[in-house]
Amino acid sequence: MGDYRTTTGEPTPTPAPLRQRRKFRRFLFALALIVIVALAGYFIEIERSFLANGYVTTENYAEVRPATVGTVAEILAQTGSMVTQGQVLAYLDMTEEQAAVEEAQSRVLQTESDLARREAEIVEEKRHHQELISMARLRVQNTSVKLIRAQELLDKGLLAGSAMEDTLLAGKLAEAELDSLLKKDQTVTDQELAARRQEIKARRDALARAASRLTLKTIRAPVSGQVLRYEFVVGELMRPENVMYEIFGGVRQILKLRIPERYAARIAVDQPYKAHLTSYGGLQPVWFTGRIEALRNVIQTEGQKTYRVAYGDFTARGRTVPPGTSAEARIYCGTVQAWQFLLDL
């Protein structure tokens, strides 16, 4: 006999054709949803922007860096000081350079002294040489007269032949001495003096180079304006990549921003920005807007960070914004498709 089963309160099983139709409708719905999302991602435009930080500066702004490596020996300008172009801000230790200058000066003075002494000696030598020539000419004249007299005495038989020979020999020796003095090369001393003068020139050049290295240890203001001193102290080692001071000169303010290197290629002149200054924070921050005016092509490094500097116009909007006020900015560089934006992220 067969088994009979009964159910109470349960729905009847869904027929297989109906289940297939429901699955197909769900598939179509999911497919339509995917297509709609894909199309939305293609047509929807999202504004692209990048964050940057920086500070407010002025049109005659300058960064002051040491021209060479050295330790700070003296600090003359502090934050807030007003300086003029060329004014000394600080000194780096110049003990070695000063010693090199003094040594080079000593060498120049010694060489110049040797040259003056040698020039005096050569003048005396030339004077003595002229005296010897004059004396030799007198001897030649004297032996010529003696030779004439000896010839007269020889002709009269009053002089021996050997005496005549001695007189002739004396005359030849006097002429040879005079000839030797006249043929003496005077250019040797001129060449010696030229060599000594060349040596002086070389040592003066060495002195100029040493003095130039000495001036590199003097930190001067490249422009006039108000000083912002960085954190450095006497005895600290400074390198050419270290910023020691910033000087803010001029009236017009600009915004200096540091763009991370990964975004540097996407920033261009005339792109708009919106900046928030830390001095105007709070629940309702004040926003300052402007456009990028210039870009520095060099990629700079600070610690582990690499960045490119951008300069934007800045309007204080009637507020007091002192130079050096830090800012956080968002630079806008056009729109992209939603999918491209998401994939780029």
C-alpha positions in Angstrom: 0.0 0.0 0.0 1.2 3.6 -0.7 2.1 6.3 1.9 -0.1 9.4 2.1 1.3 12.7 3.4 -0.7 15.8 4.3 0.5 19.4 5.1 -1.3 21.9 7.2 -0.8 25.7 6.7 2.2 25.4 4.2 2.2 27.0 0.7 2.1 24.7 -2.2 5.5 24.3 -4.0 6.3 26.8 -6.8 6.1 25.3 -10.2 9.5 25.0 -12.0 8.5 27.3 -14.9 7.6 30.0 -12.5 10.9 29.7 -10.6 12.8 30.0 -13.9 10.9 33.2 -14.9 11.6 34.8 -11.5 15.3 34.0 -11.8 15.4 35.5 -15.3 13.6 38.7 -14.0 16.2 39.0 -11.2 19.0 38.6 -13.7 17.5 41.3 -16.0 17.1 43.6 -13.0 20.7 43.1 -11.9 22.0 43.5 -15.5 19.9 46.7 -15.9 21.3 48.0 -12.6 24.9 47.3 -13.7 24.3 49.1 -17.0 22.8 52.1 -15.3 25.7 52.3 -12.8 28.2 51.9 -15.7 26.5 54.6 -17.7 26.3 56.9 -14.7 30.0 56.4 -14.0 30.7 57.4 -17.7 28.5 60.5 -17.8 28.8 61.8 -14.3 31.7 64.3 -14.0 33.6 64.7 -10.7 35.8 67.8 -10.0 39.4 66.7 -9.4 41.5 68.6 -6.8 44.6 68.1 -4.9 45.6 69.2 -1.4 48.7 71.3 -0.8 50.0 73.3 2.2 52.1 76.4 2.3 51.9 80.0 3.6 51.3 83.6 2.7 54.3 85.5 1.4 55.1 88.7 -0.5 56.1 89.5 -4.0 59.7 90.4 -3.1 60.1 87.2 -1.1 63.4 85.5 -0.7 64.8 82.4 1.0 68.2 82.8 2.5 70.4 79.7 2.4 74.2 79.4 3.1 76.4 79.4 0.0 78.6 76.8 1.7 78.8 74.3 4.6 79.6 75.8 7.9 78.6 76.1 11.6 76.7 79.2 12.8 79.1 81.6 14.6 76.9 84.7 15.2 73.2 85.5 14.6 72.4 89.2 13.9 68.8 89.2 12.6 65.8 87.7 14.5 62.2 87.1 13.4 60.4 90.4 12.9 63.5 92.4 12.1 63.4 94.8 9.2 66.5 94.5 7.0 67.8 96.2 3.9 69.3 94.5 0.9 72.9 93.5 1.6 72.6 93.7 5.4 74.4 91.0 7.3 72.0 88.5 8.9 74.5 85.9 10.3 78.0 84.7 10.2 79.2 81.1 9.8 82.4 80.1 11.4 85.3 81.3 9.3 88.3 80.3 11.3 89.8 78.2 8.6 89.0 80.6 5.9 90.5 83.5 7.9 93.7 81.5 8.5 93.8 80.8 4.7 93.4 84.5 3.9 96.1 85.5 6.4 98.5 82.8 5.0 97.8 83.9 1.4 98.4 87.5 2.4 101.7 86.6 4.0 102.8 84.7 0.9 101.9 87.7 -1.3 103.8 90.1 1.0 106.8 87.8 1.2 106.8 87.4 -2.6 106.5 91.1 -3.2 109.3 91.8 -0.7 111.5 89.2 -2.4 110.7 90.8 -5.8 111.6 94.3 -4.5 114.8 93.0 -3.0 115.7 91.2 -6.2 114.9 94.2 -8.3 117.2 96.3 -6.2 120.0 93.7 -6.4 119.6 93.5 -10.2 119.8 97.3 -10.5 123.0 97.1 -8.4 124.3 94.3 -10.5 123.6 96.2 -13.7 125.4 99.3 -12.3 128.4 97.2 -11.3 128.4 95.6 -14.8 128.5 99.0 -16.4 131.4 99.9 -14.2 133.2 96.8 -15.2 132.6 97.6 -18.9 133.9 101.1 -18.4 137.0 99.8 -16.6 137.5 97.2 -19.3 137.3 99.9 -22.0 139.9 102.0 -20.2 142.2 99.0 -20.0 141.8 98.3 -23.7 142.6 102.0 -24.4 145.6 101.8 -22.0 147.0 98.6 -23.6 146.5 100.2 -27.0 148.6 103.2 -26.0 151.2 100.9 -24.4 151.3 98.8 -27.6 152.0 101.9 -29.7 154.8 103.0 -27.4 156.2 99.4 -27.2 156.2 99.3 -31.0 158.2 102.5 -31.2 160.7 101.3 -28.6 161.0 98.0 -30.4 161.7 99.8 -33.7 164.5 101.8 -32.0 165.9 98.6 -30.4 165.2 99.8 -27.0 162.7 97.1 -26.1 163.1 93.3 -26.1 160.8 91.1 -28.2 159.5 89.3 -25.2 158.3 92.5 -23.6 156.5 93.3 -26.9 154.8 90.0 -26.8 153.7 90.6 -23.2 152.2 93.9 -24.2 150.4 92.3 -27.1 149.0 89.6 -24.8 147.9 92.2 -22.3 146.0 94.0 -25.0 144.3 90.8 -26.2 143.3 90.0 -22.7 141.8 93.4 -22.2 139.8 93.2 -25.4 138.6 89.7 -24.5 137.5 90.9 -21.1 135.6 93.8 -22.7 134.0 91.5 -25.3 132.9 89.1 -22.6 131.3 91.9 -20.6 129.5 93.3 -23.6 128.2 89.8 -24.6 126.9 89.0 -21.2 123.1 88.1 -21.5 121.0 90.7 -19.7 117.8 89.0 -20.6 118.3 86.4 -17.9 117.5 88.8 -15.1 114.5 90.1 -17.0 113.2 86.6 -17.3 113.8 86.0 -13.6 111.8 89.2 -12.8 109.0 88.1 -15.1 108.9 84.7 -13.4 108.7 86.4 -10.0 106.0 88.8 -11.1 104.0 85.8 -12.5 104.4 84.1 -9.1 103.1 87.2 -7.4 100.0 87.2 -9.7 99.4 83.5 -8.9 99.6 84.2 -5.2 97.3 87.2 -5.5 94.8 85.0 -7.3 95.1 82.5 -4.5 94.4 85.4 -2.0 91.4 86.5 -4.0 90.0 82.9 -3.9 90.6 82.6 -0.2 88.9 86.0 0.4 86.0 84.8 -1.8 85.6 81.7 0.4 85.7 84.0 3.4 82.8 86.1 2.0 80.7 83.0 1.5 80.6 82.6 5.3 78.8 86.0 5.6 75.0 85.6 5.3 73.4 88.8 3.8 69.9 89.8 2.9 69.2 89.5 -0.9 66.2 91.8 -0.6 64.8 94.4 1.8 61.9 93.4 4.0 60.8 91.7 7.2 62.7 88.7 8.5 61.4 85.3 9.5 64.2 83.3 11.2 64.1 79.5 11.1 65.1 77.4 14.0 68.8 77.4 14.1 71.3 78.2 16.9 75.0 79.1 17.3 77.1 76.1 16.6 74.6 74.3 14.4 75.9 72.9 11.1 74.3 74.5 8.1 74.3 73.3 4.5 73.3 75.0 1.2 70.0 73.1 1.2 69.1 74.5 4.6 66.8 77.6 4.7 68.1 80.0 7.4 65.8 83.0 6.8 62.8 84.1 4.8 62.5 87.7 3.9 59.1 89.2 3.0 59.4 92.5 1.1 57.0 94.4 -1.1 53.3 95.1 -0.7 51.4 92.5 -2.8 50.9 89.2 -1.1 51.0 85.8 -2.8 50.4 82.3 -1.6 53.3 79.9 -1.8 52.2 76.2 -1.9 54.1 72.9 -1.8 52.6 70.4 -4.3 53.5 66.8 -3.6 55.6 65.4 -6.4 53.1 62.8 -7.3 50.6 65.5 -8.3 53.2 68.1 -9.6 52.6 67.2 -13.3 48.8 67.8 -13.0 49.1 71.4 -11.7 49.3 74.2 -14.2 49.2 78.0 -14.3 45.7 79.6 -14.0 44.2 76.7 -12.1 41.9 77.9 -9.3 42.5 77.2 -5.6 40.6 77.5 -2.3 42.7 78.1 0.8 42.0 78.0 4.5 44.4 79.9 6.8 45.1 78.5 10.2 44.7 82.0 11.8 41.1 82.0 10.6 39.9 78.6 11.8 37.0 77.7 13.9 33.6 76.1 13.2 33.1 78.4 10.2 36.5 78.8 8.6 37.2 81.6 6.2 38.1 80.6 2.7 40.4 82.5 0.4 40.3 81.9 -3.3 42.7 82.7 -6.2 44.6 81.2 -9.1 48.0 79.7 -9.6 50.3 82.3 -11.1 53.6 80.5 -11.5 55.3 77.2 -10.9 58.9 76.4 -10.0 60.2 73.7 -12.3 62.7 72.2 -9.8 61.5 69.3 -7.6 62.7 70.1 -4.1 63.3 67.8 -1.2 62.7 68.3 2.5 63.5 65.3 4.6 61.6 62.4 3.1 59.2 64.6 1.2 59.6 65.8 -2.4 57.5 68.6 -3.7 57.2 71.3 -6.4 56.5 74.9 -5.4 53.6 76.8 -6.9 52.7 80.5 -6.4 49.2 81.8 -6.4 47.7 85.3 -6.2 46.3 86.2 -2.8 43.7 88.7 -1.7 43.3 89.2 2.1 39.7 90.3 1.6 40.1 93.2 4.1 41.6 91.0 6.8 45.0 91.3 8.3 47.1 88.4 7.1 50.8 88.7 8.2 53.5 87.1 6.0 54.3 83.6 7.1 50.7 82.6 7.9 50.3 78.9 7.2 47.6 77.7 4.8 46.0 74.5 3.6 44.7 74.7 0.0 42.8 72.6 -2.5 43.9 73.2 -6.1 41.3 72.3 -8.7 42.4 70.9 -12.0 39.3 70.1 -14.0 36.7 67.3 -14.0 37.0 63.6 -14.8 34.5 60.7 -15.3 33.4 59.1 -12.1 35.0 55.7 -13.1 38.3 57.4 -13.9 38.2 59.3 -10.6 37.5 56.1 -8.7 40.1 54.0 -10.5 42.7 56.8 -10.1 42.0 56.9 -6.4 
